[in-house]
């Protein structure tokens, strides 16, 4: 899969497609969940397109352009992206665009070919890739994009479709940022990772059952540990000192931030197998922290927990 470098600046001008506010929920302009695609995918219409774009204010939106007639395989890619959207439980909303039915949108976006996947961040679109790719590669690529956005302070989530407030159709499908997390997210956006860690830690101390705060703390801590680290030097040290827990956990952190989630988990599972006593406990605890950063419902975490259990027992 050819993935474009991800950055904040916009790449496509969609202003010509801006439309008046969408009708009330259930009307022709309201985003509708794609058939069989789960709670975080919508089949885009000309009327709902602007509403889908506006949902990117607080959390990532992906647009996948596909053609059932010209490239049936692109429909499969759209289905797989909807699967990943469901697995990530609102970390991005998927807008599916049938270019056969909506040629005017495809023309405005300047779609070069199908399939074509675009990330939309705060209304600004950026091309991601234009290949059909296996599901595992999609998970890795999107995980990398989401990690980069988290590092820039964008950690919001979308609501499952159909659960938005009835009086706010323009926000349908998008979750408003919980004010409790605003100080930490503002600190991340400002590049003050230490402050973000402190703010998330306050929330966790006040309510240890707050899974969202715990996940935010775990991710902010990964960012804190890897500030200013030379990737090549870290990898060289880990290769030379296979049983050095500090060296191995640092590379695992870097792998996680780079979107190589399964590699990070495998590295630490194998370290747990090779070590004992305090070093083994340190490796295990670090791995549990990475699980929290990714999210306990992520299938890679479920698999990682199984592997850890096997390594321990």
C-alpha positions as CSV (number, residue, x, y, z in Angstrom):
1,X,0.0,0.0,0.0
2,X,1.4,3.4,-1.0
3,X,0.7,5.8,1.8
4,X,1.2,9.5,1.4
5,X,3.2,11.4,4.2
6,X,0.7,12.7,6.7
7,X,0.8,16.3,7.7
8,X,-1.7,18.9,8.8
9,X,-1.8,21.3,5.8
10,X,-4.8,21.0,3.5
11,X,-4.3,19.5,0.0
12,X,-7.8,19.9,-1.6
13,X,-10.2,22.8,-1.8
14,X,-13.7,21.6,-1.1
15,X,-15.2,25.0,-0.5
16,X,-17.3,24.8,-3.7
17,X,-19.3,22.0,-2.2
18,X,-20.2,23.8,1.0
19,X,-24.0,23.7,1.5
20,X,-26.6,25.0,3.9
21,X,-27.0,23.3,7.2
22,X,-28.4,19.8,6.9
23,X,-32.1,19.1,7.5
24,X,-33.3,17.6,10.7
25,X,-32.2,14.0,11.6
26,X,-33.9,11.5,9.4
27,X,-34.2,13.9,6.5
28,X,-32.6,13.5,3.1
29,X,-29.5,15.4,4.1
30,X,-28.7,13.6,7.3
31,X,-25.8,11.1,7.2
32,X,-27.0,7.6,7.1
33,X,-25.1,4.6,8.3
34,X,-23.8,2.5,5.5
35,X,-25.6,-0.8,5.2
36,X,-23.9,-3.4,7.2
37,X,-21.0,-1.1,7.9
38,X,-21.5,-0.6,11.6
39,X,-21.9,2.6,13.7
40,X,-19.0,4.6,12.4
41,X,-19.5,4.6,8.6
42,X,-21.8,6.7,6.5
43,X,-22.9,6.5,2.9
44,X,-22.2,10.1,1.7
45,X,-24.8,12.0,-0.3
46,X,-24.5,15.3,-2.1
47,X,-26.7,16.8,0.7
48,X,-24.8,15.3,3.6
49,X,-21.3,15.8,2.3
50,X,-20.7,19.1,4.1
51,X,-22.0,17.7,7.4
52,X,-19.6,14.8,7.1
53,X,-16.7,17.2,6.6
54,X,-17.8,19.3,9.6
55,X,-17.6,16.2,11.8
56,X,-13.8,16.4,11.4
57,X,-13.6,19.3,13.8
58,X,-12.8,17.2,16.9
59,X,-12.0,13.8,15.4
60,X,-10.6,12.3,12.2
61,X,-12.9,11.7,9.2
62,X,-11.8,9.4,6.4
63,X,-13.4,9.6,2.9
64,X,-13.1,6.5,0.7
65,X,-14.0,6.9,-2.9
66,X,-15.1,3.7,-4.7
67,X,-16.7,2.5,-7.8
68,X,-18.8,-0.6,-8.0
69,X,-18.9,-0.6,-11.8
70,X,-15.3,0.4,-12.6
71,X,-13.5,-1.4,-9.8
72,X,-15.5,-3.8,-7.6
73,X,-12.4,-4.4,-5.4
74,X,-12.8,-0.8,-4.2
75,X,-16.1,-1.7,-2.6
76,X,-14.2,-4.3,-0.5
77,X,-11.8,-1.7,0.6
78,X,-14.6,0.5,1.7
79,X,-16.1,-2.4,3.7
80,X,-12.7,-3.1,5.3
81,X,-12.3,0.5,6.3
82,X,-15.7,0.4,7.9
83,X,-14.6,-2.7,9.8
84,X,-11.6,-0.8,11.2
85,X,-13.7,2.2,12.0
86,X,-15.9,-0.1,14.2
87,X,-12.9,-1.7,15.8
88,X,-11.5,1.7,16.7
89,X,-14.8,2.7,18.3
90,X,-15.1,6.2,17.0
91,X,-11.5,7.3,16.7
92,X,-12.5,8.1,13.1
93,X,-15.7,8.4,11.1
94,X,-15.7,6.8,7.6
95,X,-17.5,8.6,4.7
96,X,-18.1,6.2,1.8
97,X,-18.4,8.0,-1.6
98,X,-19.7,6.1,-4.6
99,X,-18.1,8.1,-7.5
100,X,-20.6,6.5,-9.9
101,X,-23.5,8.1,-8.1
102,X,-21.6,11.3,-7.1
103,X,-19.4,12.3,-9.9
104,X,-19.6,16.0,-8.9
105,X,-18.0,15.3,-5.5
106,X,-15.3,13.1,-7.2
107,X,-14.6,16.0,-9.6
108,X,-14.3,18.5,-6.8
109,X,-11.9,16.4,-4.8
110,X,-10.0,15.7,-8.1
111,X,-10.0,11.9,-7.5
112,X,-7.2,10.5,-9.7
113,X,-8.5,6.9,-9.6
114,X,-10.4,4.5,-7.4
115,X,-10.0,3.5,-4.7
116,X,-8.9,6.8,-3.2
117,X,-8.7,7.5,0.6
118,X,-8.5,11.0,2.0
119,X,-8.1,12.0,5.7
120,X,-10.0,15.1,6.8
121,X,-8.7,16.9,9.9
122,X,-10.6,20.0,11.1
123,X,-12.1,20.4,7.7
124,X,-8.8,20.1,5.9
125,X,-8.4,17.1,3.5
126,X,-5.1,15.2,2.9
127,X,-4.6,12.3,0.6
128,X,-3.6,9.0,2.3
129,X,-3.5,6.2,-0.3
130,X,-5.1,4.9,-3.4
131,X,-4.6,1.2,-3.3
132,X,-6.6,-1.8,-2.3
133,X,-4.8,-3.2,0.8
134,X,-5.2,-6.1,3.2
135,X,-7.1,-5.4,6.4
136,X,-4.0,-5.8,8.6
137,X,-2.2,-3.1,6.5
138,X,-5.1,-0.8,6.9
139,X,-5.1,-1.2,10.7
140,X,-1.4,-0.4,10.8
141,X,-1.6,2.6,8.5
142,X,-4.6,4.1,10.3
143,X,-3.1,3.4,13.6
144,X,0.0,5.4,12.6
145,X,-2.2,8.4,11.4
146,X,-4.1,8.3,14.7
147,X,-1.0,8.2,16.7
148,X,0.4,11.3,14.9
149,X,-2.9,13.1,15.5
150,X,-2.8,12.2,19.2
151,X,0.6,13.7,19.4
152,X,-0.8,16.9,18.0
153,X,-3.6,17.0,20.6
154,X,-6.4,15.6,18.5
155,X,-7.9,12.8,20.6
156,X,-11.6,13.2,20.2
157,X,-14.0,10.4,19.2
158,X,-17.2,10.2,17.2
159,X,-20.4,9.0,18.6
160,X,-22.0,5.9,17.2
161,X,-24.4,7.1,14.4
162,X,-27.9,7.7,15.6
163,X,-26.9,8.7,19.1
164,X,-26.4,12.4,18.5
165,X,-28.6,15.0,20.2
166,X,-31.8,15.4,18.2
167,X,-31.4,19.2,18.3
168,X,-28.0,19.3,16.7
169,X,-28.1,17.8,13.2
170,X,-24.8,19.4,12.2
171,X,-23.0,17.4,14.9
172,X,-24.7,14.1,14.1
173,X,-22.2,11.3,14.6
174,X,-19.6,13.4,16.4
175,X,-18.9,13.4,20.1
176,X,-18.2,16.8,21.7
177,X,-15.0,16.9,23.6
178,X,-15.5,16.2,27.3
179,X,-14.5,19.3,29.2
180,X,-12.7,17.2,31.8
181,X,-10.1,16.2,29.1
182,X,-9.7,19.7,27.7
183,X,-6.7,20.8,29.7
184,X,-4.8,17.7,28.8
185,X,-5.7,18.0,25.1
186,X,-4.9,21.7,25.0
187,X,-1.5,20.9,26.5
188,X,-0.8,18.3,23.8
189,X,-1.9,20.7,21.1
190,X,0.6,23.2,22.5
191,X,3.4,20.6,22.6
192,X,3.6,20.6,26.4
193,X,3.6,16.9,26.9
194,X,4.7,17.1,30.6
195,X,1.6,19.2,31.4
196,X,-0.6,16.8,29.5
197,X,0.8,13.9,31.6
198,X,0.1,15.8,34.7
199,X,-3.5,16.7,33.7
200,X,-4.3,13.1,32.7
201,X,-2.8,11.8,36.0
202,X,-5.1,14.1,38.0
203,X,-8.1,12.6,36.2
204,X,-6.9,9.0,36.8
205,X,-6.1,9.7,40.5
206,X,-9.6,11.2,40.9
207,X,-11.3,8.3,39.1
208,X,-9.2,5.2,38.5
209,X,-12.1,3.6,36.5
210,X,-12.0,6.4,33.9
211,X,-10.7,4.3,30.9
212,X,-10.5,7.3,28.6
213,X,-8.3,9.2,31.0
214,X,-6.2,6.1,31.6
215,X,-5.7,5.7,27.9
216,X,-4.8,9.3,27.5
217,X,-2.3,9.1,30.3
218,X,-0.7,6.0,28.8
219,X,-0.4,7.6,25.4
220,X,0.9,10.9,26.8
221,X,3.4,9.0,28.8
222,X,4.7,7.3,25.7
223,X,5.1,10.7,24.0
224,X,6.9,11.9,27.1
225,X,9.4,9.0,27.2
226,X,10.2,9.4,23.5
227,X,10.8,13.1,23.4
228,X,14.1,13.9,21.6
229,X,15.0,10.3,21.2
230,X,17.2,9.3,18.3
231,X,15.4,6.5,16.6
232,X,18.5,4.9,14.9
233,X,20.5,5.1,18.1
234,X,17.7,3.5,20.1
235,X,17.4,0.7,17.7
236,X,21.1,0.1,17.6
237,X,21.2,-0.1,21.4
238,X,18.3,-2.5,21.5
239,X,19.9,-4.8,18.9
240,X,23.2,-4.8,20.9
241,X,21.5,-5.4,24.3
242,X,18.7,-7.8,23.7
243,X,17.9,-8.3,27.4
244,X,18.2,-4.6,28.4
245,X,14.7,-3.7,29.5
246,X,15.2,0.0,29.2
247,X,16.5,-0.3,25.7
248,X,13.8,-2.7,24.5
249,X,10.9,-0.8,26.1
250,X,12.1,2.5,24.4
251,X,12.1,0.9,21.0
252,X,8.6,-0.6,21.7
253,X,7.4,2.9,22.5
254,X,8.9,4.2,19.2
255,X,7.3,1.3,17.3
256,X,3.9,2.1,18.8
257,X,4.1,5.8,17.8
258,X,5.2,4.7,14.3
259,X,2.1,2.6,13.9
260,X,3.9,-0.7,14.3
261,X,1.7,-1.8,17.2
262,X,2.0,-5.5,16.8
263,X,5.8,-5.2,16.6
264,X,5.9,-3.2,19.8
265,X,3.8,-5.9,21.6
266,X,5.8,-8.8,20.2
267,X,9.1,-7.2,21.3
268,X,7.9,-6.9,24.9
269,X,6.2,-10.3,25.0
270,X,9.5,-11.9,23.9
271,X,11.4,-9.8,26.5
272,X,9.0,-11.2,29.2
273,X,9.9,-14.7,28.0
274,X,13.6,-14.1,28.2
275,X,13.7,-12.3,31.6
276,X,12.8,-13.0,35.2
277,X,12.3,-11.3,38.5
278,X,12.2,-7.5,38.6
279,X,13.2,-7.2,35.0
280,X,10.4,-9.4,33.8
281,X,7.9,-7.5,36.0
282,X,9.2,-4.2,34.5
283,X,8.7,-5.5,31.0
284,X,5.2,-6.8,31.8
285,X,4.1,-3.5,33.4
286,X,5.4,-1.5,30.5
287,X,3.5,-3.8,28.0
288,X,0.3,-3.3,30.0
289,X,0.8,0.5,29.7
290,X,1.1,0.1,25.9
291,X,-2.1,-2.0,25.9
292,X,-3.9,0.9,27.7
293,X,-2.5,3.4,25.2
294,X,-3.9,1.5,22.2
295,X,-7.2,0.6,23.9
296,X,-8.3,-2.6,25.6
297,X,-11.0,-3.3,22.9
298,X,-8.5,-3.2,20.0
299,X,-8.1,-6.7,18.6
300,X,-4.3,-6.3,18.6
301,X,-4.5,-5.8,22.3
302,X,-6.7,-8.8,22.8
303,X,-4.1,-10.9,20.9
304,X,-1.3,-9.3,22.8
305,X,-2.8,-10.1,26.1
306,X,-3.1,-13.8,25.0
307,X,0.5,-13.8,24.0
308,X,1.5,-12.2,27.3
309,X,-0.4,-14.8,29.3
310,X,1.3,-17.6,27.3
311,X,4.7,-16.0,28.0
312,X,4.0,-15.7,31.7
313,X,2.6,-19.1,32.3
